[in-house]
C-alpha cells in the first residue's frame, strides 16, 4: 500500500514538473535577428510603419518590407533577403551619410599630409594617430567623423574590398581586437594612413602586413554610391 502511494506521488510530481516545461516550450518566442532589428529601425527612419524594432518578424513588419520592395523594384516577398536588406541600408544611408563630398577630393587632401609624424593621441599636422588623421582630413571638407577607429567603423555602410572607391574607410585589427586602425582608400589597392612606424604614408592593401590584418571597410560618402 505504501509502495502504491509512493508511485502515485512520484507520478504527480513528474506531471507537475513536465507541464510547465511543455507550456514554456510551446510559448517560446522566436529568436531575435540582428539584421531584422537594423532593418526595422531603418524602415521606421524612412517613414514605414513598423510595430516593433526587436528583431522579430510581425505582420506589420512584413507589410512594411513588402511595401518597401514594391516601391524599389524588388521582389514583393515580405521577407528580408540580402538584396532587400542592402537596399534598405542604402536608402537610410542617403539620409545619414556625408553628402556633397567627392572621394577624389578627400584623397587629394589626405595626400597633403604625407610625411607628418605619427603621435599616439595626436590630432594636428604636428603629429597624428590613425583615426585623428582620418577625422582631420574629412573635417577639411566639413564632414564629421567620430574620433576613434572603433567608432568610425560604425558609421556608413559596409562595403566589400572588391567594391572599394576612393574616400572609403578601410579598417584593420592591429594592437587591439576589432577595428583598431583606419585609413582612407585612395584607389588601385592603395590607402593613406598614419602608420606608427612611418607617419602618414600611402600604403598597399596587398602588403603582407595589411593583408593579414584587414578587418573591413565602410562607405561614408553618399557620392560613392551603393555598396552592394
LINFENZI-V846275 format. One record per residue. PHI is phi in whole degrees, 0 to 359 (* if undefined). OMEGA is omega as a letter, one per 20 degrees, with the letter a starting at -180 (* if undefined). NEAR is the number of other ideal C-beta (glycine too) atoms within 12 Angstrom. Layout:
phi = (PHI	PHI)
omega = (OMEGA	OMEGA)
near = (NEAR	NEAR)
This chain:
phi = (*	295	297	296	297	295	296	298	297	295	298	296	295	296	297	297	279	281	299	298	296	293	294	295	296	289	266	300	283	296	293	284	244	297	293	291	301	298	299	298	296	286	298	297	299	278	98	269	278	235	274	206	223	242	78	242	288	223	299	295	296	298	293	295	296	297	296	299	301	298	285	238	68	256	297	278	260	77	252	269	280	300	296	293	300	297	290	299	300	292	297	289	298	297	267	254	287	275	268	58	233	268	301	294	286	298	296	300	293	302	293	295	255	305	92	299	294	278	216	299	86	287	232	230	298	282	173	243	262	299	286	293	300	298	300	294	299	294	298	295	248	57	249	271	228	298	281	250	298	291	270	297	291	272	279	67	232	295	224	293	302	287	252	299	230	307	101	289	261	245	237	222	261	239	279	217	296	81	274	244	215	218	214	248	293	251	105	55	77	252	210	270	206	265	275	295	258	231	74	287	219	264	238	250	295	269	294	305	293	292	297	280	249	297	250	159	218	229	256	246	262	300	300	283	83	299	271	278)
omega = (r	r	r	r	r	r	r	a	r	r	r	r	r	r	a	r	a	a	r	r	r	a	r	a	a	a	a	r	a	a	r	r	a	r	r	r	r	a	r	r	a	r	r	r	a	r	r	a	r	a	a	r	a	r	r	a	r	r	a	r	r	r	r	r	a	r	r	r	r	a	a	r	r	r	a	a	a	r	a	r	a	a	r	r	a	a	r	r	a	a	r	a	r	r	a	a	a	a	r	r	a	a	a	r	r	a	r	r	a	a	a	a	r	r	r	a	r	r	a	a	a	a	a	r	r	r	a	q	a	a	r	r	r	r	a	r	r	r	r	r	a	r	a	r	r	a	a	a	a	r	r	a	r	r	r	a	r	r	r	r	a	a	a	r	r	a	r	r	r	a	a	r	a	a	r	a	r	a	a	r	a	r	a	a	a	a	r	r	a	r	r	a	r	a	a	a	a	a	a	a	r	a	a	r	a	r	a	a	a	r	a	a	a	a	a	a	r	r	a	r	r	a	a	r	a	a	a	*)
near = (7	8	9	10	11	12	13	14	14	14	14	14	13	15	14	14	14	14	14	13	14	14	12	12	11	10	10	11	14	12	12	16	19	16	23	31	23	27	39	35	24	34	37	23	22	27	15	29	21	33	18	23	25	21	22	24	28	21	15	21	34	28	22	34	38	25	23	40	28	18	19	22	11	25	16	18	16	22	23	34	21	15	21	35	31	28	31	40	34	30	29	27	33	25	18	23	33	33	18	12	28	21	34	22	25	41	35	22	30	41	26	18	31	25	18	30	23	26	21	18	18	25	23	18	22	17	23	36	33	47	37	33	49	48	33	33	42	36	22	24	29	15	32	21	35	24	24	26	37	25	22	38	32	22	33	35	38	32	33	19	24	12	20	34	33	31	42	45	52	45	42	36	22	28	16	15	13	21	33	23	38	50	46	51	41	32	25	14	20	24	44	43	45	43	30	25	14	18	26	37	30	28	32	22	33	15	20	11	20	29	17	13	26	28	29	31	34	41	39	42	39	27	25	35	21	25	31	22)
